[in-house]
């Protein structure tokens, strides 16, 4: 009892001396409309943001934002620094789960009409935060400076290049010259570590302030039509002050929000301990082009772009985020109906269900995509009854070692149909034509040049295998 009395006295002293009384009364000791536990998605996003800030600050103490040092510093953090792998893994999984929770929060607000008066500004700042967090999650994995990062850099520069009127100038500014170099990584680092965090912190603070001022969509608002701001405020106040439909923010609302927050945080820890941080690809190479898969939270977008007509895809890549933002900003001013519940807004339920199905379906399609290569380590099979020469067998192993199996099928087996099947009749060429194609593919072909990467002996062995494979029966294997 004596210990509790001392703690209580110290708490009263701190509240008085630090001037926390008005803050406690305005923020914690206030009546709000009673909310279910899943309304804690906003608090969960705030917690994940704090985790990202803390783990990100820890990594900046070692990370080197230079082309020569970035990759090796990330590798050092992961493999040699005390708790470095755990910190990087927690940062990675918290970022991924934050994107998931971001979509959950967005869809829930659409279902309960959280964008309607008087919460238009709350929604607008939320829409801006939505895009800022996605930008943050994109720039983050560029800092690894591995093959996945440099491919994402090319995608980013491609987007900027298609911006009307200022595309070329924008690309030159971002990459710091005519070609990507050290300035590009420095600027991406500044955007990820300084600019975006400041923007997100300021908008998050004001977004939370607006939530405090206008509250959340109450059960009463969902059950009856609300025609004016005055009517909404009177209804919300009545709900918040009633014993049945209201509660005190601290500890009631915070306890329910805390449950969801800690469950998601626990999931991030479990994923970190079981799966670890994101796999590092080979160090970035600005000369040879590769096509590694993007982070899993962007799979849906990659699949959507891949399904677009070739003439539309580059423009869709650039303008879809902008159109999405404009649509989100316009929503509060387009939907002016007095209804807020799901029962009287079936279109909202259908829309959200369609979006969820599309996101999951496109992500699954990306996982099985035939338009992008995925790493395949196994050498292609040899049909029964076919015996390869020693040189051709060595070429078969090189075919896998240099990543050819990731794109090319052999007799309908392997690959992802991103590139031609070696057994297809229409792909047969002379040995000299294959040699020239492998060393320097034609412009516009999504295949890296192997000039300088293959020795003469390796090239001859690879050509022996390619020519032997053209006699394979389609679909036959060992």
Secondary structure in CASP SS format (residue, H / E / C, confidence):
PFRMAT SS
TARGET T0000
AUTHOR 0000-0000-0000
METHOD secondary structure of the structure
MODEL  1
X C 1.00
X H 1.00
X H 1.00
X H 1.00
X H 1.00
X H 1.00
X H 1.00
X H 1.00
X H 1.00
X H 1.00
X H 1.00
X H 1.00
X H 1.00
X H 1.00
X H 1.00
X H 1.00
X H 1.00
X C 1.00
X C 1.00
X C 1.00
X H 1.00
X H 1.00
X H 1.00
X H 1.00
X H 1.00
X H 1.00
X H 1.00
X H 1.00
X C 1.00
X C 1.00
X E 1.00
X E 1.00
X E 1.00
X C 1.00
X C 1.00
X C 1.00
X H 1.00
X H 1.00
X H 1.00
X H 1.00
X H 1.00
X H 1.00
X H 1.00
X H 1.00
X H 1.00
X H 1.00
X H 1.00
X H 1.00
X H 1.00
X H 1.00
X H 1.00
X H 1.00
X H 1.00
X H 1.00
X H 1.00
X H 1.00
X H 1.00
X H 1.00
X H 1.00
X H 1.00
X C 1.00
X C 1.00
X C 1.00
X C 1.00
X C 1.00
X C 1.00
X C 1.00
X C 1.00
X C 1.00
X H 1.00
X H 1.00
X H 1.00
X H 1.00
X H 1.00
X H 1.00
X H 1.00
X H 1.00
X H 1.00
X H 1.00
X C 1.00
X C 1.00
X C 1.00
X C 1.00
X H 1.00
X H 1.00
X H 1.00
X H 1.00
X H 1.00
X H 1.00
X H 1.00
X H 1.00
X H 1.00
X H 1.00
X H 1.00
X H 1.00
X H 1.00
X H 1.00
X H 1.00
X H 1.00
X H 1.00
X H 1.00
X H 1.00
X H 1.00
X H 1.00
X H 1.00
X H 1.00
X H 1.00
X H 1.00
X H 1.00
X H 1.00
X H 1.00
X C 1.00
X C 1.00
X C 1.00
X C 1.00
X C 1.00
X C 1.00
X C 1.00
X C 1.00
X H 1.00
X H 1.00
X H 1.00
X H 1.00
X H 1.00
X H 1.00
X H 1.00
X H 1.00
X H 1.00
X H 1.00
X H 1.00
X H 1.00
X H 1.00
X H 1.00
X H 1.00
X H 1.00
X H 1.00
X H 1.00
X H 1.00
X H 1.00
X H 1.00
X H 1.00
X H 1.00
X C 1.00
X C 1.00
X C 1.00
X E 1.00
X H 1.00
X H 1.00
X H 1.00
X H 1.00
X H 1.00
X H 1.00
X H 1.00
X H 1.00
X H 1.00
X H 1.00
X H 1.00
X H 1.00
X H 1.00
X H 1.00
X H 1.00
X C 1.00
X C 1.00
X C 1.00
X C 1.00
X C 1.00
X H 1.00
X H 1.00
X H 1.00
X H 1.00
X H 1.00
X H 1.00
X H 1.00
X H 1.00
X H 1.00
X C 1.00
X C 1.00
X C 1.00
X C 1.00
X C 1.00
X C 1.00
X H 1.00
X H 1.00
X H 1.00
X H 1.00
X H 1.00
X H 1.00
X H 1.00
X H 1.00
X H 1.00
X H 1.00
X H 1.00
X H 1.00
X H 1.00
X H 1.00
X H 1.00
X H 1.00
X H 1.00
X H 1.00
X H 1.00
X H 1.00
X H 1.00
X H 1.00
X H 1.00
X H 1.00
X H 1.00
X H 1.00
X H 1.00
X H 1.00
X H 1.00
X H 1.00
X H 1.00
X H 1.00
X H 1.00
X C 1.00
X C 1.00
X C 1.00
X C 1.00
X H 1.00
X H 1.00
X H 1.00
X H 1.00
X H 1.00
X C 1.00
X C 1.00
X C 1.00
X C 1.00
X C 1.00
X H 1.00
X H 1.00
X H 1.00
X H 1.00
X H 1.00
X H 1.00
X H 1.00
X H 1.00
X H 1.00
X H 1.00
X H 1.00
X H 1.00
X H 1.00
X C 1.00
X C 1.00
X C 1.00
X C 1.00
X E 1.00
X E 1.00
X E 1.00
X H 1.00
X H 1.00
X H 1.00
X H 1.00
X H 1.00
X H 1.00
X H 1.00
X H 1.00
X H 1.00
X H 1.00
X H 1.00
X H 1.00
X H 1.00
X H 1.00
X H 1.00
X H 1.00
X H 1.00
X H 1.00
X H 1.00
X H 1.00
X H 1.00
X H 1.00
X H 1.00
X H 1.00
X H 1.00
X H 1.00
X H 1.00
X C 1.00
X C 1.00
X C 1.00
X C 1.00
X C 1.00
X C 1.00
X C 1.00
X E 1.00
X C 1.00
X C 1.00
X C 1.00
X C 1.00
X C 1.00
X C 1.00
X C 1.00
X C 1.00
X C 1.00
X C 1.00
X C 1.00
X C 1.00
X H 1.00
X H 1.00
X H 1.00
X H 1.00
X H 1.00
X H 1.00
X H 1.00
X H 1.00
X H 1.00
X H 1.00
X H 1.00
X C 1.00
X C 1.00
X C 1.00
X H 1.00
X H 1.00
X H 1.00
X H 1.00
X H 1.00
X H 1.00
X H 1.00
X H 1.00
X H 1.00
X H 1.00
X H 1.00
X H 1.00
X H 1.00
X H 1.00
X H 1.00
X H 1.00
X H 1.00
X H 1.00
X H 1.00
X H 1.00
X H 1.00
X H 1.00
X H 1.00
X H 1.00
X H 1.00
X C 1.00
X C 1.00
X C 1.00
X C 1.00
X C 1.00
X C 1.00
X C 1.00
X C 1.00
X C 1.00
X C 1.00
X C 1.00
X H 1.00
X H 1.00
X H 1.00
X H 1.00
X H 1.00
X H 1.00
X H 1.00
X H 1.00
X H 1.00
X H 1.00
X H 1.00
X H 1.00
X H 1.00
X H 1.00
X H 1.00
X H 1.00
X H 1.00
X H 1.00
X H 1.00
X H 1.00
X H 1.00
X H 1.00
X C 1.00
X C 1.00
X C 1.00
X C 1.00
X C 1.00
X C 1.00
X C 1.00
X C 1.00
X C 1.00
X C 1.00
X C 1.00
X C 1.00
X C 1.00
X C 1.00
X C 1.00
X C 1.00
X C 1.00
X C 1.00
X C 1.00
X C 1.00
X C 1.00
X C 1.00
X H 1.00
X H 1.00
X H 1.00
X H 1.00
X H 1.00
X H 1.00
X H 1.00
X H 1.00
X H 1.00
X H 1.00
X H 1.00
X H 1.00
X C 1.00
X C 1.00
X H 1.00
X H 1.00
X H 1.00
X C 1.00
X C 1.00
X C 1.00
X E 1.00
X C 1.00
X C 1.00
X E 1.00
X C 1.00
X C 1.00
X C 1.00
X C 1.00
X C 1.00
X C 1.00
X C 1.00
X C 1.00
X C 1.00
X C 1.00
X C 1.00
X H 1.00
X H 1.00
X H 1.00
X C 1.00
X C 1.00
X C 1.00
X H 1.00
X H 1.00
X H 1.00
X H 1.00
X H 1.00
X H 1.00
X H 1.00
X H 1.00
X H 1.00
X C 1.00
X C 1.00
X C 1.00
X C 1.00
X C 1.00
X C 1.00
X C 1.00
X C 1.00
X C 1.00
X C 1.00
X C 1.00
X C 1.00
X C 1.00
X C 1.00
X C 1.00
X C 1.00
X H 1.00
X H 1.00
X H 1.00
X H 1.00
X H 1.00
X H 1.00
X H 1.00
X H 1.00
X H 1.00
X H 1.00
X H 1.00
X H 1.00
X H 1.00
X H 1.00
X C 1.00
X C 1.00
X C 1.00
X C 1.00
X C 1.00
X C 1.00
X C 1.00
X C 1.00
X C 1.00
END
